[in-house]
Amino acid sequence: MKVAALKAPGGLDKILIEEREKPSPKAGEILVRVRASSLNFHDFAVVAGMIRCPDGRIPMSDGAGVVEAVGEGVTRFKVGDEVLSTFFPNWEAGGPTLPRLLGVPGDGADGFAAEYVAMPATAFTRLPRGWSLKQAATLPCAALTAWRALFVEAKIKPGSIVLTQGTGGVSIFALQLAKAAGATVISTSSSPEKLEKLKALGADHLINYKETADWGAAAMAATGGRGVDAVVEIGGSGTMPQSIVACTIGGHISLIGVLAGIAGEVPTALAMSKNVCIQGLTVGSRQDQEDMVAAIDANPFEPIIDSTFPLEGIAAAFAHQMSQKHFGKICLEF
């Protein structure tokens, strides 16, 4: 079978297309013919060498495909079923623990840049009804992060106000999921063109953070002084002060990225006086994913896919991701 393998210490020029032996499913495992994957920042961190992995690691945390064989004792799936991977294959339900956060495909174990994988059946869920394998492959990391941030932790409901930052995969999914749930969404970006695209997806209020440095106050003003209930925080220390300003009393900030800084000053007195909850968050459990898939079935939408590359074009796909010219998810299809 064909795979993309990363040679240590990493770099786009260190991703090689190789032939490896097709795996066979052991007891409790399924053999999946992988048809699609999608790029996340985590995957870029792996291939760029920011996350160190063993020589020859197969990258990509997200995957969707068709079951070709089942191992002894498997009853969850049968041959011919379409399946979707989970980011944390050891995290079935409940809260995060260290053992549950180990074994991430493409990082702690070989991932989905391969034509075939053999993995435990418990590491997969079904797809949303009517979604293609490529569409479904956008969900396990980015969409589930947004889902857990909004519905598991912040517990938004119809009428809640959500603030999203930028136009990355998590932020766009947060916008789509929040709108499907009847929430109001305030979206920020530095690009007028991308702001228009966010508006087309349903964003109720738009803020250009390059033109409006105090965008937290602008978000507060957009709510009539009430403040936002939930922030999907992708910037980290560089944007956290404005997110706190934007929050309502008792608001929730899901810290899922540090693109604007890994350390810095935070207005702790303001956070305390507002009773704001700031929670670090990394994706979610298989149960969270099953709940998200059921919610998409009930309130259908389509993921935004920017572009698609073949497995042999994986380095070009990451180069496109680095350019930051994309809007929506970048996929691999093979």
Buried (B, 14 or more C-beta within 10 A) or exposed (E): BBBBBBEEEBEBEBBEBEEBEBBEBEEBBBBBBBBBBBBBBBBBBBBBBEBEBEEBBBBBBBBBBBBBBBBEEBEBBEEEBBBBBBBBBBBBEEEBEEEBBBBBBBBBBBBBBBBBBBBBBBBBBBBBEEBBBBBBBBBBBBBBBBBBBBBBBBEBEEEBBBBBBBBBBBBBBBBBBBBBBEBBBBBBBEBEEBBEBBEEBBBBBBBBBEEBEBBBEBBBEBBEEEBBBBBBBBBBBBBBBBBBBBBBEEBBBBBBBBBBEEEEEBBEEBBEEBEBBBBEBBBBBBBBBBBBBBBBBEEEBEBBBBBBBEBEBBBBBBEBBEEEEBBBBBBBBB
